[in-house]
């Protein structure tokens, strides 16, 4: 997979596209609060696109979040992402 990592965080992977306004907004809100993630562009990575489709009933919906515990969220609000990451940190 081709990945862009904005820090060493492995707790969150975001599957995105360059043109998606929901992706841009989520990344901006996470960046503003210092939440780290690995970003994978589904248009540049066929395996990533297949993964996104596999967790979204065959649809390529972005952003899709993959957490370190293997759970996913489709187009989650930043508050939900922060809450999930806090839960994972406490585990």
N, C-alpha and C positions, 0 to 999 in steps of 0.2 A: 504494500500500500504506500502511496505517496502521502506523507504527513507533514504538516507544519505544526511545530510545537512552540507555544509561547512561554513555556517553562518546563520544569521536569515533572510536572504533575501527570500521574498515570491514572488518576481516579476518574477522569472524564474524557471521553472522546466525542467530538461533535462531527457529525456527517453533514456537510453543507454543500452549497454551490456558490459561485461568485456573484450570481445575479439575484439571489433570494433576499428580499428585504427582511424577512423574519430571522434569517441567519445573521444578517448584519446587525440587527437590533439585539439579538441575544448575545452575540460576541461582544458588542459594545458595552452592554450592561455587565457582563462578566468581567471584562477588562477593567471597567471602572471600579469594581470592587475587589480586584486582585485575584479573581478565581482563575486558576490555571486549567488549561485543557489542551488536548491534541486535536487538531482540525484535519479532516480528510475530505477532499473535494470529490463528490460522487461522480462528477462528470469527467474527472481525470483518472478515476480508478474503478475499473469494472467490478472488482471484487467488493469494493465498498458499496457500489450501487446495488449489487446483488444482496449484500447483507441488509441494507436499508429496505429493500423490497421484501426480504424474508421476514422482517419484523413489523411490516406495515401492510399486511394482506396483499402483497404483490404490487404495492404502490411505492413510488420513489418520493417519499415525503421528507422534506428537510425543513428545519433542522431535526435530526434524530440524534438523541443523546444516548451514549452507551456508557454505563457506569462500571466501575471496577468489580462490582459483584455480579456482573452479567445482565443486569436489568437494563431496560431501555425506556425512553420517553420520547414521544413524537411531538414536536413543536412545543416544548415545555416553556413556561414562563421562567425568567431568571430566578424568581423567588423559590420556585419548585426545585430548580437545580441546586441552589444554595442549601435548601433544606435537606435534599438527598445527600449532598456531599458532607454536610454536618453529621447526618445519621451514619454515614460510612466511616467518618473519622472517629465517631464514638464507639464503633463496633469493635 
